Amino acid sequence: MTFDDALAVFQRYLITEKMRSPETVRAYMADLKDFRLYLESSAAKKELANVEGIDQFHVRGFLASRFSKISKVSVGRKLAAIRTFFRLLIREEIIGANPAGSIKAPKREKPLPRALSVDEVDRFFSRNSDRQKRDLAIFELLYSSGLRIGELTSLNVQDLDLNNGWVRVVGKGNKERYVPVGSRAATALKDYFPLRALVEQQSGAANNRSPLFLNARGGRLSSRSIRRILKSFLGSSGVERDVSPHAFRHSFATHLLYGGADLRSIQELLGHASLSTTQRYTKMDLGRLMEVYDRSHPRSGAVRKKGES
């Protein structure tokens, strides 16, 4: 079967069997016609007369030819269209194997969330200072220590050492790190503890590994609940844009950098492997990290002195 005949079969399939919208059909056909254009202009021109001759090298060559001209998302979309096209031809017994079946789509780059400005952070907390103590402590700790939301929800009471001003975090790959806790976050946590003890007592949920942040039933607070609470906080603070919990982690790193912290320290504090892909850095002791944090973070509080708890 010729490529053009196969395209006609695929178009009928999208319209009559899958009942795709006209816009979706046009998008699929545009990507496949782009593939046809590549075959026609390359050494693979003869494959247009017989789709059975198209192999994975033709598909890879096409994607490579477009890679520098369009986004990774668009390359992935073209691959998906080609894969679906050949999947139908296999079902119709026109070809025996999918030449795009083993080709992986390019990994999409996740854009970093836009950091909150220091003024926005101050407004966020000042306008929500009368909120439930648990909720205020959550966001103070997120911003103070640059935690991922999953790291925060998995914290237990035993992971905190507020006397020395740090929290033990288990991050991705089960890697453990110790991160400073700023004075305002420490105060918010201490204010929350009596309320937490009351909830724990009423629910009978006390155990040896007690979740730090509890829901009303005494169970571990979920990431979904924190996102919902954040939405309410944003509304009252006047921050007129969508902000995710991860934006606090990004703000933490950005504000430390603006405050003069060196990149190696920020890498260590974040425990973020992707930040170390282009350079090696040596591990620092906790005392050194605490000094960098105290000097640079907007909500760290007074600089700690040697031997001060």
TORKOL-4160 file (C-alpha; in steps of 0.2 Angstrom, whole numbers, padded with zeros to 4 digits, m for minus):
309
<pt num="1" X="0000" Y="0000" Z="0000"/>
<pt num="2" X="0006" Y="0017" Z="m0004"/>
<pt num="3" X="0009" Y="0030" Z="0010"/>
<pt num="4" X="m0005" Y="0041" Z="0003"/>
<pt num="5" X="m0017" Y="0027" Z="0003"/>
<pt num="6" X="m0012" Y="0023" Z="0021"/>
<pt num="7" X="m0015" Y="0041" Z="0025"/>
<pt num="8" X="m0033" Y="0040" Z="0018"/>
<pt num="9" X="m0036" Y="0024" Z="0029"/>
<pt num="10" X="m0030" Y="0033" Z="0044"/>
<pt num="11" X="m0040" Y="0048" Z="0041"/>
<pt num="12" X="m0056" Y="0038" Z="0039"/>
<pt num="13" X="m0051" Y="0029" Z="0055"/>
<pt num="14" X="m0050" Y="0045" Z="0065"/>
<pt num="15" X="m0066" Y="0052" Z="0058"/>
<pt num="16" X="m0078" Y="0037" Z="0058"/>
<pt num="17" X="m0071" Y="0025" Z="0071"/>
<pt num="18" X="m0062" Y="0037" Z="0084"/>
<pt num="19" X="m0074" Y="0051" Z="0080"/>
<pt num="20" X="m0060" Y="0064" Z="0083"/>
<pt num="21" X="m0064" Y="0082" Z="0082"/>
<pt num="22" X="m0059" Y="0091" Z="0065"/>
<pt num="23" X="m0045" Y="0100" Z="0074"/>
<pt num="24" X="m0038" Y="0084" Z="0081"/>
<pt num="25" X="m0039" Y="0076" Z="0064"/>
<pt num="26" X="m0030" Y="0091" Z="0056"/>
<pt num="27" X="m0017" Y="0090" Z="0069"/>
<pt num="28" X="m0013" Y="0071" Z="0066"/>
<pt num="29" X="m0014" Y="0074" Z="0047"/>
<pt num="30" X="m0002" Y="0089" Z="0047"/>
<pt num="31" X="0011" Y="0079" Z="0057"/>
<pt num="32" X="0010" Y="0064" Z="0045"/>
<pt num="33" X="0011" Y="0075" Z="0030"/>
<pt num="34" X="0026" Y="0083" Z="0037"/>
<pt num="35" X="0033" Y="0065" Z="0039"/>
<pt num="36" X="0028" Y="0062" Z="0021"/>
<pt num="37" X="0037" Y="0078" Z="0015"/>
<pt num="38" X="0053" Y="0071" Z="0024"/>
<pt num="39" X="0052" Y="0055" Z="0015"/>
<pt num="40" X="0049" Y="0063" Z="m0001"/>
<pt num="41" X="0065" Y="0074" Z="0001"/>
<pt num="42" X="0076" Y="0061" Z="0007"/>
<pt num="43" X="0084" Y="0044" Z="0001"/>
<pt num="44" X="0068" Y="0036" Z="0008"/>
<pt num="45" X="0057" Y="0042" Z="m0007"/>
<pt num="46" X="0054" Y="0025" Z="m0013"/>
<pt num="47" X="0046" Y="0020" Z="0003"/>
<pt num="48" X="0031" Y="0032" Z="m0001"/>
<pt num="49" X="0026" Y="0018" Z="m0014"/>
<pt num="50" X="0026" Y="0005" Z="m0001"/>
<pt num="51" X="0024" Y="0008" Z="0018"/>
<pt num="52" X="0031" Y="m0009" Z="0022"/>
<pt num="53" X="0048" Y="m0002" Z="0018"/>
<pt num="54" X="0048" Y="0011" Z="0032"/>
<pt num="55" X="0058" Y="0007" Z="0047"/>
<pt num="56" X="0064" Y="0015" Z="0063"/>
<pt num="57" X="0079" Y="0023" Z="0055"/>
<pt num="58" X="0067" Y="0033" Z="0044"/>
<pt num="59" X="0057" Y="0039" Z="0059"/>
<pt num="60" X="0072" Y="0043" Z="0069"/>
<pt num="61" X="0079" Y="0053" Z="0054"/>
<pt num="62" X="0063" Y="0063" Z="0052"/>
<pt num="63" X="0063" Y="0067" Z="0071"/>
<pt num="64" X="0081" Y="0072" Z="0071"/>
<pt num="65" X="0078" Y="0083" Z="0056"/>
<pt num="66" X="0065" Y="0093" Z="0066"/>
<pt num="67" X="0073" Y="0093" Z="0083"/>
<pt num="68" X="0082" Y="0109" Z="0081"/>
<pt num="69" X="0067" Y="0118" Z="0073"/>
<pt num="70" X="0053" Y="0114" Z="0085"/>
<pt num="71" X="0051" Y="0111" Z="0103"/>
<pt num="72" X="0053" Y="0094" Z="0112"/>
<pt num="73" X="0034" Y="0094" Z="0115"/>
<pt num="74" X="0031" Y="0096" Z="0096"/>
<pt num="75" X="0043" Y="0082" Z="0092"/>
<pt num="76" X="0034" Y="0071" Z="0105"/>
<pt num="77" X="0018" Y="0075" Z="0097"/>
<pt num="78" X="0024" Y="0070" Z="0079"/>
<pt num="79" X="0031" Y="0054" Z="0086"/>
<pt num="80" X="0014" Y="0050" Z="0094"/>
<pt num="81" X="0005" Y="0053" Z="0078"/>
<pt num="82" X="0017" Y="0042" Z="0068"/>
<pt num="83" X="0016" Y="0028" Z="0081"/>
<pt num="84" X="m0003" Y="0029" Z="0081"/>
<pt num="85" X="m0003" Y="0029" Z="0062"/>
<pt num="86" X="0007" Y="0013" Z="0061"/>
<pt num="87" X="m0002" Y="0005" Z="0075"/>
<pt num="88" X="m0018" Y="0006" Z="0064"/>
<pt num="89" X="m0008" Y="m0001" Z="0049"/>
<pt num="90" X="m0003" Y="m0016" Z="0060"/>
<pt num="91" X="m0021" Y="m0019" Z="0065"/>
<pt num="92" X="m0027" Y="m0019" Z="0047"/>
<pt num="93" X="m0013" Y="m0031" Z="0043"/>
<pt num="94" X="m0005" Y="m0019" Z="0031"/>
<pt num="95" X="0012" Y="m0020" Z="0040"/>
<pt num="96" X="0020" Y="m0032" Z="0052"/>
<pt num="97" X="0028" Y="m0021" Z="0065"/>
<pt num="98" X="0028" Y="m0003" Z="0071"/>
<pt num="99" X="0044" Y="0006" Z="0066"/>
<pt num="100" X="0040" Y="0019" Z="0079"/>
<pt num="101" X="0036" Y="0007" Z="0093"/>
<pt num="102" X="0054" Y="0007" Z="0101"/>
<pt num="103" X="0057" Y="0026" Z="0099"/>
<pt num="104" X="0056" Y="0036" Z="0115"/>
<pt num="105" X="0049" Y="0053" Z="0115"/>
<pt num="106" X="0062" Y="0067" Z="0120"/>
<pt num="107" X="0061" Y="0071" Z="0139"/>
<pt num="108" X="0051" Y="0086" Z="0142"/>
<pt num="109" X="0060" Y="0100" Z="0152"/>
<pt num="110" X="0049" Y="0105" Z="0167"/>
<pt num="111" X="0050" Y="0124" Z="0169"/>
<pt num="112" X="0054" Y="0130" Z="0186"/>
<pt num="113" X="0040" Y="0139" Z="0194"/>
<pt num="114" X="0042" Y="0158" Z="0195"/>
<pt num="115" X="0049" Y="0162" Z="0212"/>
<pt num="116" X="0040" Y="0174" Z="0224"/>
<pt num="117" X="0048" Y="0190" Z="0227"/>
<pt num="118" X="0054" Y="0194" Z="0245"/>
<pt num="119" X="0040" Y="0207" Z="0246"/>
<pt num="120" X="0027" Y="0194" Z="0240"/>
<pt num="121" X="0033" Y="0182" Z="0253"/>
<pt num="122" X="0032" Y="0195" Z="0267"/>
<pt num="123" X="0014" Y="0200" Z="0261"/>
<pt num="124" X="0009" Y="0181" Z="0260"/>
<pt num="125" X="0014" Y="0179" Z="0278"/>
<pt num="126" X="0009" Y="0195" Z="0286"/>
<pt num="127" X="m0009" Y="0195" Z="0278"/>
<pt num="128" X="m0011" Y="0177" Z="0284"/>
<pt num="129" X="m0003" Y="0179" Z="0302"/>
<pt num="130" X="m0020" Y="0175" Z="0310"/>
<pt num="131" X="m0023" Y="0159" Z="0301"/>
<pt num="132" X="m0024" Y="0142" Z="0309"/>
<pt num="133" X="m0007" Y="0139" Z="0317"/>
<pt num="134" X="m0004" Y="0122" Z="0308"/>
<pt num="135" X="m0006" Y="0130" Z="0291"/>
<pt num="136" X="0005" Y="0145" Z="0295"/>
<pt num="137" X="0019" Y="0133" Z="0301"/>
<pt num="138" X="0017" Y="0123" Z="0285"/>
<pt num="139" X="0021" Y="0137" Z="0274"/>
<pt num="140" X="0034" Y="0145" Z="0285"/>
<pt num="141" X="0043" Y="0128" Z="0285"/>
<pt num="142" X="0041" Y="0126" Z="0266"/>
<pt num="143" X="0049" Y="0142" Z="0263"/>
<pt num="144" X="0062" Y="0142" Z="0277"/>
<pt num="145" X="0070" Y="0125" Z="0273"/>
<pt num="146" X="0066" Y="0123" Z="0254"/>
<pt num="147" X="0057" Y="0107" Z="0256"/>
<pt num="148" X="0048" Y="0097" Z="0242"/>
<pt num="149" X="0030" Y="0095" Z="0247"/>
<pt num="150" X="0032" Y="0076" Z="0248"/>
<pt num="151" X="0047" Y="0079" Z="0260"/>
<pt num="152" X="0036" Y="0090" Z="0271"/>
<pt num="153" X="0021" Y="0078" Z="0272"/>
<pt num="154" X="0032" Y="0064" Z="0277"/>
<pt num="155" X="0041" Y="0073" Z="0291"/>
<pt num="156" X="0038" Y="0066" Z="0309"/>
<pt num="157" X="0040" Y="0076" Z="0325"/>
<pt num="158" X="0056" Y="0066" Z="0328"/>
<pt num="159" X="0064" Y="0074" Z="0313"/>
<pt num="160" X="0064" Y="0091" Z="0320"/>
<pt num="161" X="0078" Y="0098" Z="0332"/>
<pt num="162" X="0072" Y="0116" Z="0335"/>
<pt num="163" X="0085" Y="0118" Z="0349"/>
<pt num="164" X="0098" Y="0117" Z="0336"/>
<pt num="165" X="0088" Y="0124" Z="0322"/>
<pt num="166" X="0087" Y="0110" Z="0309"/>
<pt num="167" X="0076" Y="0097" Z="0302"/>
<pt num="168" X="0081" Y="0080" Z="0295"/>
<pt num="169" X="0074" Y="0077" Z="0278"/>
<pt num="170" X="0073" Y="0061" Z="0268"/>
<pt num="171" X="0072" Y="0066" Z="0250"/>
<pt num="172" X="0072" Y="0057" Z="0233"/>
<pt num="173" X="0082" Y="0041" Z="0232"/>
<pt num="174" X="0080" Y="0039" Z="0251"/>
<pt num="175" X="0094" Y="0052" Z="0253"/>
<pt num="176" X="0095" Y="0060" Z="0270"/>
<pt num="177" X="0100" Y="0078" Z="0273"/>
<pt num="178" X="0099" Y="0091" Z="0287"/>
<pt num="179" X="0092" Y="0108" Z="0283"/>
<pt num="180" X="0091" Y="0124" Z="0294"/>
<pt num="181" X="0075" Y="0130" Z="0300"/>
<pt num="182" X="0073" Y="0149" Z="0301"/>
<pt num="183" X="0068" Y="0158" Z="0317"/>
<pt num="184" X="0051" Y="0162" Z="0311"/>
<pt num="185" X="0047" Y="0144" Z="0305"/>
<pt num="186" X="0053" Y="0138" Z="0322"/>
<pt num="187" X="0042" Y="0150" Z="0331"/>
<pt num="188" X="0027" Y="0145" Z="0320"/>
<pt num="189" X="0031" Y="0127" Z="0324"/>
<pt num="190" X="0032" Y="0130" Z="0342"/>
<pt num="191" X="0015" Y="0139" Z="0342"/>
<pt num="192" X="0007" Y="0124" Z="0332"/>
<pt num="193" X="0013" Y="0110" Z="0344"/>
<pt num="194" X="0000" Y="0113" Z="0358"/>
<pt num="195" X="m0014" Y="0112" Z="0345"/>
<pt num="196" X="m0005" Y="0097" Z="0337"/>
<pt num="197" X="m0005" Y="0088" Z="0354"/>
<pt num="198" X="m0023" Y="0091" Z="0357"/>
<pt num="199" X="m0028" Y="0084" Z="0340"/>
<pt num="200" X="m0017" Y="0069" Z="0343"/>
<pt num="201" X="m0024" Y="0066" Z="0361"/>
<pt num="202" X="m0042" Y="0068" Z="0355"/>
<pt num="203" X="m0039" Y="0056" Z="0340"/>
<pt num="204" X="m0029" Y="0043" Z="0350"/>
<pt num="205" X="m0016" Y="0043" Z="0336"/>
<pt num="206" X="0000" Y="0045" Z="0346"/>
<pt num="207" X="0014" Y="0033" Z="0341"/>
<pt num="208" X="0033" Y="0031" Z="0340"/>
<pt num="209" X="0033" Y="0039" Z="0323"/>
<pt num="210" X="0021" Y="0053" Z="0324"/>
<pt num="211" X="0017" Y="0064" Z="0308"/>
<pt num="212" X="0022" Y="0082" Z="0311"/>
<pt num="213" X="0007" Y="0089" Z="0302"/>
<pt num="214" X="m0010" Y="0081" Z="0306"/>
<pt num="215" X="m0027" Y="0082" Z="0299"/>
<pt num="216" X="m0042" Y="0084" Z="0309"/>
<pt num="217" X="m0043" Y="0065" Z="0312"/>
<pt num="218" X="m0026" Y="0064" Z="0318"/>
<pt num="219" X="m0019" Y="0056" Z="0302"/>
<pt num="220" X="m0005" Y="0063" Z="0291"/>
<pt num="221" X="m0009" Y="0078" Z="0281"/>
<pt num="222" X="m0009" Y="0075" Z="0263"/>
<pt num="223" X="m0001" Y="0085" Z="0249"/>
<pt num="224" X="m0018" Y="0088" Z="0241"/>
<pt num="225" X="m0024" Y="0096" Z="0257"/>
<pt num="226" X="m0009" Y="0108" Z="0257"/>
<pt num="227" X="m0012" Y="0113" Z="0240"/>
<pt num="228" X="m0030" Y="0117" Z="0244"/>
<pt num="229" X="m0025" Y="0127" Z="0259"/>
<pt num="230" X="m0012" Y="0137" Z="0249"/>
<pt num="231" X="m0026" Y="0142" Z="0237"/>
<pt num="232" X="m0035" Y="0150" Z="0251"/>
<pt num="233" X="m0019" Y="0159" Z="0258"/>
<pt num="234" X="m0015" Y="0166" Z="0241"/>
<pt num="235" X="m0033" Y="0173" Z="0240"/>
<pt num="236" X="m0031" Y="0183" Z="0256"/>
<pt num="237" X="m0013" Y="0189" Z="0253"/>
<pt num="238" X="m0017" Y="0197" Z="0236"/>
<pt num="239" X="m0004" Y="0187" Z="0226"/>
<pt num="240" X="m0013" Y="0187" Z="0210"/>
<pt num="241" X="m0006" Y="0172" Z="0201"/>
<pt num="242" X="m0006" Y="0153" Z="0203"/>
<pt num="243" X="0007" Y="0148" Z="0215"/>
<pt num="244" X="0011" Y="0129" Z="0219"/>
<pt num="245" X="0019" Y="0123" Z="0235"/>
<pt num="246" X="0035" Y="0120" Z="0225"/>
<pt num="247" X="0036" Y="0138" Z="0221"/>
<pt num="248" X="0042" Y="0141" Z="0239"/>
<pt num="249" X="0056" Y="0129" Z="0237"/>
<pt num="250" X="0061" Y="0139" Z="0221"/>
<pt num="251" X="0059" Y="0155" Z="0231"/>
<pt num="252" X="0070" Y="0148" Z="0245"/>
<pt num="253" X="0084" Y="0144" Z="0233"/>
<pt num="254" X="0082" Y="0160" Z="0223"/>
<pt num="255" X="0082" Y="0171" Z="0238"/>
<pt num="256" X="0098" Y="0163" Z="0245"/>
<pt num="257" X="0107" Y="0166" Z="0229"/>
<pt num="258" X="0102" Y="0184" Z="0229"/>
<pt num="259" X="0107" Y="0185" Z="0247"/>
<pt num="260" X="0125" Y="0180" Z="0243"/>
<pt num="261" X="0124" Y="0161" Z="0246"/>
<pt num="262" X="0136" Y="0151" Z="0236"/>
<pt num="263" X="0130" Y="0139" Z="0223"/>
<pt num="264" X="0138" Y="0124" Z="0232"/>
<pt num="265" X="0129" Y="0128" Z="0248"/>
<pt num="266" X="0112" Y="0129" Z="0239"/>
<pt num="267" X="0115" Y="0113" Z="0231"/>
<pt num="268" X="0118" Y="0105" Z="0247"/>
<pt num="269" X="0103" Y="0113" Z="0256"/>
<pt num="270" X="0091" Y="0108" Z="0242"/>
<pt num="271" X="0098" Y="0090" Z="0240"/>
<pt num="272" X="0094" Y="0092" Z="0222"/>
<pt num="273" X="0104" Y="0080" Z="0210"/>
<pt num="274" X="0100" Y="0090" Z="0194"/>
<pt num="275" X="0109" Y="0105" Z="0201"/>
<pt num="276" X="0126" Y="0095" Z="0201"/>
<pt num="277" X="0125" Y="0088" Z="0184"/>
<pt num="278" X="0138" Y="0100" Z="0177"/>
<pt num="279" X="0150" Y="0102" Z="0191"/>
<pt num="280" X="0156" Y="0092" Z="0206"/>
<pt num="281" X="0155" Y="0100" Z="0223"/>
<pt num="282" X="0162" Y="0094" Z="0240"/>
<pt num="283" X="0150" Y="0091" Z="0255"/>
<pt num="284" X="0150" Y="0103" Z="0269"/>
<pt num="285" X="0147" Y="0100" Z="0287"/>
<pt num="286" X="0131" Y="0106" Z="0295"/>
<pt num="287" X="0139" Y="0120" Z="0304"/>
<pt num="288" X="0145" Y="0128" Z="0288"/>
<pt num="289" X="0128" Y="0126" Z="0280"/>
<pt num="290" X="0120" Y="0135" Z="0295"/>
<pt num="291" X="0132" Y="0149" Z="0293"/>
<pt num="292" X="0128" Y="0152" Z="0275"/>
<pt num="293" X="0109" Y="0150" Z="0278"/>
<pt num="294" X="0109" Y="0163" Z="0293"/>
<pt num="295" X="0119" Y="0175" Z="0282"/>
<pt num="296" X="0108" Y="0174" Z="0267"/>
<pt num="297" X="0090" Y="0168" Z="0270"/>
<pt num="298" X="0077" Y="0183" Z="0273"/>
<pt num="299" X="0068" Y="0174" Z="0287"/>
<pt num="300" X="0082" Y="0165" Z="0295"/>
<pt num="301" X="0082" Y="0177" Z="0310"/>
<pt num="302" X="0098" Y="0182" Z="0320"/>
<pt num="303" X="0114" Y="0175" Z="0315"/>
<pt num="304" X="0119" Y="0160" Z="0327"/>
<pt num="305" X="0134" Y="0162" Z="0337"/>
<pt num="306" X="0146" Y="0147" Z="0341"/>
<pt num="307" X="0139" Y="0136" Z="0354"/>
<pt num="308" X="0122" Y="0145" Z="0354"/>
<pt num="309" X="0107" Y="0133" Z="0352"/>
